[in-house]
Amino acid sequence: MDHAAPAGEEPVRLDHLLLTPSGDCDETVLVLDASRSLFTVVADAFPAGLAEDLAALGPAHGDLLSGAELGRLADRHGVDLAAAGLPGKAWTVREARIASGDGLLEALRSATGLHAAAGPDDVPAGLGDAADEVGEEAHERVAAVRDDALRDYLAAFCDPESHALALSLLAMQDAETVDAPVIRWEGAVDQYEVTVRRAHS
């Protein structure tokens, strides 16, 4: 991660970080906004000056910093966050933010891999073999979607029993409160989560 990523000057594109199976559609690659992602930092793993500044942040921050905050402090002390000599434990990604606009629709399009789709021909092929196992109730949830390809694709995101990307109905119960999840998916047998969250305006 070079200077431009935590500064918010460019997104982080990882070709192996896919929402849908490899080869499906290039638009399903998740693009990360490092500046607004959250990082866990271990202060004493950094060089002295930066370590002192991190430690001085105190319990209000805990060990979590946004990429923008971490990048700003690293720049102040001339520390390259991607330097080979920096211990691997110095910083780790705690909550990666998918790059999107600030509106709810833009966030939902990014979270479901539809951010580059301009029409039916751009809709990704789906969630691979898991799409064939989507329950009837999931299809009913998107029955109002007119386009066949889009309806089938979105149905795969509406199945709470899916082993590929399960819809978390429990996470949606308090969706009206600030910072609460609007919608959440649990992927790859709980190895990761994709969440759209209502943020402060």
N, C-alpha and C positions, 0 to 999 in steps of 0.2 A: 504494500500500500504506500504509494508515494505521496508527496505533499498535496497534489491536486485533489485527491479523493477526500480526505477529511476536511479540506477547505471548502468542499462543495462545488469545486470547479469542474469536476467530471464524475460521472457515475462509474461504478465498478461492474464490469461485465465478465462473469465467469461462465464459460461455455459448458462446464460440467454441472452447473447448478440449474437443473431443469425441473419445471413443474409437471411437464408431460414427458413421455418416453423419448429418448434420443432418436432423432430422425423424423419425428412427427412434424415439426414445424419450427422454424428458427425463432418465431415470435414468442415461444414459450420459455425461452431463456430468461431467468429472473435477473433483472438489473438492479443493483443495490445502490442506495444513497448512503455512502459512508458517513457523511457529515451529520446525518440525523439518526444514524444507528447508535446503539449503546454498546460500550466496551467495558469489560472488566479489566481493571489495571491493578498491578502489584507494584506499589510505589518503590519499594527498595530494590526492585529489579532494574530500575533506570539509573542513569548517571546521576551523580550527587545533586546538582542544581535542580534538575527536573524532579527527582525523587522528593526533595524538600517541598517543592511547590505542590506536588500531588498530595503529600502527607498533610500539608497545611489546609487543604480543602475541608478536612474534618468530617464528622459523622453525617452532616446534611447530605453530602454526596455519597458517602460510603465508598465502595470501590468501583462505582459506576460513573462513567463519563460519556458524553456524546462524542462522536467523532470530531465535531467542530471544536469542542473544548480540548480534547486530547491533542488535536493537530495544532491548535493555537499555542498550547504550552510547549509542545515539542519544538515548534518553530522558534519560540523565544529562547530556547536553550540550544538550538542547533542540533537537535537529535533527529536522526533519520529513523522513523518507525519501522522501516523495512531493512535496516542494517543487519547484516549477518551476525554481528557480534552481540546483538541485543538478545537476552534470554527469551526463549519461546514463551515463558510464563508471564512476560512483562505485560502483554495485552492480548486479550482474546475477545472475539465477538460474542456478546451476550444476547443481543436482540438486533438482528439485521433488518433494516427498513428497505422495503422494495421501493424503487424510484417510481414516483407517480406525481400527478398533479395534486392540488389540495382539496379537490371536490370528492364527494363520495363515489360518484360514478367513475371518475378516473381511478380511484383507489381500487374499486371492484374490478375494473377492467385489467389493471395491473396484476392484482392478486390471482385472477383466474387465467392469466396468460393471453388476454384478448386486447392488450393495449395497442397492438399494431394492426388489428383487424378493422378494415374499413367496410367490409361487406361479407356476404355469405362465402365467397370464394377464399377469404382469408381466415376463416374459422379453423383452428387446429383440428387434427383428426380425433383427438380425445385422450383418454387416459390409458391407452393401450388395451391389454386383455381385461383390465379391471372394468372397462366400460361395458363389457358384455355381461357383467355380474350386477349391474345397477338395478336396484329393486324397483318395483312398480310404483311404490309411493314416491320415490325420488322423481320419477317421470311426471307424476301428477303435480308436483310442486312447480314445475316449469311448463305446464300444459298451455299456458297463455302465450308462450313464445311462438311466433308464427313460423319462423324459418326452421326447417327440419334439422339442418346441420347444427345450428346454434342451440336448438332445443336439446338435441342429443348430447351435445358437448356439455352444456350446463347441468344436465341431469346427473352427470357423474360427480358434480360438486354438491349434490343435494342428498346424498345417501349417508346416513349416520352409521351404517354398518360396513362401509367400504374399508378395505384393507389398504387401499392406495392413498386415498385422501378423504377421510371421513368428516362429514359435517358435524360440528359440535353444537348440538341444540342447547346444552346446558350453558354454554358461554354466551348465548344470545338472550338470556332471560333478563339481564339488567342493561340492555343495549341503550337505554335512554339516558343513562348517567354519563357524565363527562369522563373520558378516558376508558370507558367500558368497551368491550368488544362489540362491534356491530355484527360481525360474523367471524367464525373461526373454523379452520379445518385442521385435523390432525393427520399427518402423513406418515407413511412407511412404518406402521405399527408404533405410533407415538415417538418416533425418532425426531420429529420436528413439527412445528405448527406454522400455519399461515393465518394471520389475523388482520382483519380490517378494524381499526380502532377509532372511536369518536374522540378527536383531539380538541384541545383548547382552541378557541377562535383567535 
